[in-house]
């Protein structure tokens, strides 16, 4: 059950990101949660703070003229029955078909009321990519 649920969660997350669907992406996060980026750590205490953080990310993606987002390598580990660790290597492609950024994101997910939610995400340089217990493939 875990693999199918995680694939479904991140497939929907990826589609929402590609379509700049703010409401759908926001529902993927548990409040409060934290975003750890290379240059800052952001505590998102509520939906409004999450929306603002995501608007900033969406603006960056639009400025870079993002044409595609690809999950190159994905895997997860089960921490408890309702906590999962997920590692995804993301590649962002611009309208010329060039990679403009790539990184490894480590997600901490919690299963609440049969729904997965992100409680923490840590983004690192791709050199820090991790291979966890169970590999999976995201397609869109």
C-alpha positions in Angstrom: 0.0 0.0 0.0 2.8 2.5 0.8 4.3 2.5 -2.7 1.1 3.1 -4.5 0.0 5.8 -2.1 3.4 7.6 -2.3 3.4 7.4 -6.1 -0.1 8.7 -6.3 0.7 11.5 -3.9 3.8 12.7 -5.7 2.2 12.3 -9.2 -0.6 14.6 -8.1 2.0 16.9 -6.5 4.1 17.1 -9.7 1.0 17.7 -11.9 -0.1 20.5 -9.6 3.4 22.0 -9.6 3.6 21.9 -13.4 0.2 23.7 -13.7 1.0 26.2 -11.0 -2.1 25.0 -9.1 -1.5 26.8 -5.9 -4.5 25.4 -4.0 -3.6 21.8 -4.9 0.0 22.1 -4.0 -0.8 23.8 -0.7 -3.1 20.9 0.3 0.0 18.6 0.0 1.5 20.3 3.1 0.6 19.8 6.7 0.6 23.0 8.8 2.9 23.8 10.4 5.7 22.5 8.2 9.3 23.5 7.3 11.0 24.1 4.0 14.8 23.8 4.2 16.5 25.4 1.2 20.2 25.8 0.6 20.0 29.5 1.7 17.2 29.6 4.2 14.8 27.6 6.4 11.2 28.7 6.3 8.6 27.7 9.0 5.2 27.7 7.4 2.8 28.1 10.3 -0.4 28.4 8.3 -2.0 28.1 4.9 -1.4 31.8 4.1 2.4 31.5 4.8 2.5 28.3 2.6 0.7 30.1 -0.2 3.2 32.9 -0.1 6.2 30.6 -0.1 4.7 28.7 -3.1 3.9 31.9 -5.0 7.5 32.9 -4.7 8.6 29.5 -6.0 6.1 29.6 -8.8 7.3 33.1 -9.8 10.9 31.8 -10.0 9.8 28.9 -12.2 7.8 31.2 -14.5 10.7 33.6 -14.8 13.0 30.7 -15.8 10.3 29.7 -18.4 10.0 26.2 -17.0 8.7 23.8 -19.6 9.1 20.5 -17.7 9.9 19.1 -14.3 11.2 15.6 -14.2 11.8 13.2 -11.2 15.0 11.4 -12.2 15.4 9.2 -9.1 12.8 8.5 -6.4 12.8 6.2 -3.4 11.4 6.0 0.1 11.8 4.4 3.5 9.1 3.6 6.1 9.9 5.2 9.4 6.6 4.1 11.2 3.2 3.1 10.0 2.4 6.7 9.4 5.7 8.4 8.8 7.7 8.1 5.6 11.0 9.5 4.3 11.1 10.2 0.5 14.0 11.2 -1.7 13.5 12.7 -5.1 16.0 14.0 -7.5 14.3 16.8 -9.5 15.4 18.3 -12.8 13.8 21.5 -14.1 13.9 22.2 -17.8 13.5 25.6 -19.5 11.7 26.3 -22.8 15.0 25.7 -24.8 15.1 22.1 -23.3 18.1 23.0 -21.1 18.4 22.0 -17.4 18.3 25.3 -15.4 18.3 23.6 -12.0 18.5 20.2 -10.4 18.5 19.1 -6.8 17.7 16.4 -4.3 14.7 16.9 -2.1 14.2 14.9 1.0 10.5 14.8 2.2 9.1 13.8 5.5 5.5 12.7 5.1 2.9 11.9 7.6 -0.2 9.8 7.0 -3.2 11.4 8.7 -6.8 10.3 8.1 -5.5 8.1 5.2 -3.9 11.2 3.5 -0.3 11.9 3.0 1.0 15.3 3.9 4.5 16.9 3.7 5.7 18.0 7.2 9.2 18.9 6.1 11.2 19.1 3.0 15.0 19.6 2.7 16.5 20.6 -0.6 20.2 19.8 -1.3 22.6 19.9 -4.2 22.2 16.8 -6.4 25.6 15.5 -5.1 23.7 14.7 -1.8 21.2 12.4 -3.6 20.0 9.6 -1.5 18.8 6.0 -2.3 16.3 4.8 0.2 14.8 1.4 0.8 12.1 1.3 -1.9 12.7 2.9 -5.3 9.7 4.1 -7.3 9.1 5.8 -10.6 7.1 9.0 -11.2 5.6 9.5 -14.6 3.4 12.3 -15.7 
